[in-house]
Amino acid sequence: MDQSFIGKIGSKVDETGVSKKISGESGTADKSATGPASTGDTVQLTNSAKLLERLEKSLASLPDVDSNRVAEVKAAIENGQYSIDADAIADAMIRFDQLLGD
């Protein structure tokens, strides 16, 4: 297959989750150069992949920093009301490490 054509054939999943075949700009390939006509490559996304794509779009629309939460923590620190539970933090770090180890 012509290297310039790679990446121009595939499938696209629209918002309803329906897979549609898409092809390169020319629409057809030269049969003498590529041999027998092929049906083209297709890709189907799993439900998990579709969910991940929707989640990524949702996260992209959120701000990087929650300004309200930052202001709350800053005020609590300044007022001496912010407390740190070192044991809870250590336990969470151990659980996270155990998840990564399995």
C-alpha positions as CSV (number, residue, x, y, z in Angstrom):
1,M,0.0,0.0,0.0
2,D,1.3,3.5,-0.8
3,Q,2.8,5.0,2.4
4,S,1.1,8.4,1.8
5,F,-2.3,6.6,1.9
6,I,-1.7,5.1,5.4
7,G,-3.7,7.0,8.0
8,K,-6.3,8.2,5.4
9,I,-8.4,5.1,5.6
10,G,-10.1,4.1,8.8
11,S,-13.4,4.5,10.6
12,K,-15.0,7.2,12.5
13,V,-17.5,6.9,15.4
14,D,-20.0,9.7,15.4
15,E,-21.7,11.0,18.6
16,T,-24.3,8.2,18.4
17,G,-21.6,5.5,18.5
18,V,-22.2,4.4,15.0
19,S,-19.1,3.3,13.1
20,K,-18.8,4.8,9.6
21,K,-16.2,4.0,7.0
22,I,-14.0,7.0,5.9
23,S,-11.5,7.0,3.1
24,G,-8.8,9.2,1.6
25,E,-9.5,12.3,-0.6
26,S,-9.2,10.4,-3.9
27,G,-12.0,8.0,-3.0
28,T,-10.5,5.1,-5.1
29,A,-7.1,3.6,-5.4
30,D,-5.3,2.7,-8.6
31,K,-6.0,-1.1,-9.0
32,S,-2.9,-1.7,-11.1
33,A,-0.7,-0.2,-8.4
34,T,-2.2,-1.9,-5.4
35,G,-3.3,-5.2,-6.8
36,P,-6.8,-6.6,-6.1
37,A,-9.4,-4.3,-4.7
38,S,-9.5,-4.3,-0.9
39,T,-12.4,-3.6,1.3
40,G,-10.4,-1.1,3.4
41,D,-9.5,-1.2,7.1
42,T,-12.0,-0.5,9.7
43,V,-11.8,0.1,13.4
44,Q,-14.5,-0.4,16.0
45,L,-14.2,1.2,19.4
46,T,-15.2,-0.7,22.5
47,N,-17.8,0.8,24.9
48,S,-14.9,1.5,27.3
49,A,-13.1,3.4,24.6
50,K,-16.2,5.4,23.8
51,L,-16.7,6.2,27.5
52,L,-13.1,7.3,27.9
53,E,-13.5,9.6,24.9
54,R,-16.5,11.2,26.4
55,L,-14.8,11.6,29.8
56,E,-11.7,13.2,28.1
57,K,-14.0,15.7,26.4
58,S,-15.7,16.5,29.7
59,L,-12.4,16.9,31.6
60,A,-11.1,19.2,28.9
61,S,-13.9,21.6,29.5
62,L,-13.1,21.9,33.2
63,P,-10.6,24.5,34.6
64,D,-7.2,23.2,35.6
65,V,-7.6,24.7,39.1
66,D,-10.7,25.0,41.3
67,S,-10.2,28.6,42.4
68,N,-13.0,28.3,45.0
69,R,-11.4,25.3,46.7
70,V,-8.0,27.0,46.7
71,A,-9.5,30.1,48.4
72,E,-11.2,27.9,51.0
73,V,-8.0,26.0,51.9
74,K,-6.0,29.3,51.9
75,A,-8.5,30.9,54.3
76,A,-8.5,27.8,56.5
77,I,-4.7,27.8,56.7
78,E,-4.6,31.6,57.5
79,N,-7.3,31.1,60.3
80,G,-5.4,28.1,61.7
81,Q,-8.4,25.8,61.0
82,Y,-6.7,23.6,58.4
83,S,-5.5,20.3,59.9
84,I,-3.5,17.6,58.2
85,D,-4.1,13.9,59.1
86,A,-0.7,12.4,58.4
87,D,-2.0,8.8,59.2
88,A,-4.8,9.1,56.6
89,I,-2.3,10.4,54.0
90,A,0.1,7.6,54.7
91,D,-2.6,5.0,54.5
92,A,-3.8,6.4,51.2
93,M,-0.3,6.4,49.8
94,I,0.2,2.7,50.9
95,R,-3.1,1.7,49.3
96,F,-2.2,3.5,46.1
97,D,1.2,1.8,46.0
98,Q,-0.4,-1.6,46.5
99,L,-2.8,-1.0,43.6
100,L,0.2,-0.1,41.4
101,G,2.1,-3.2,42.5
102,D,-0.7,-5.7,41.6
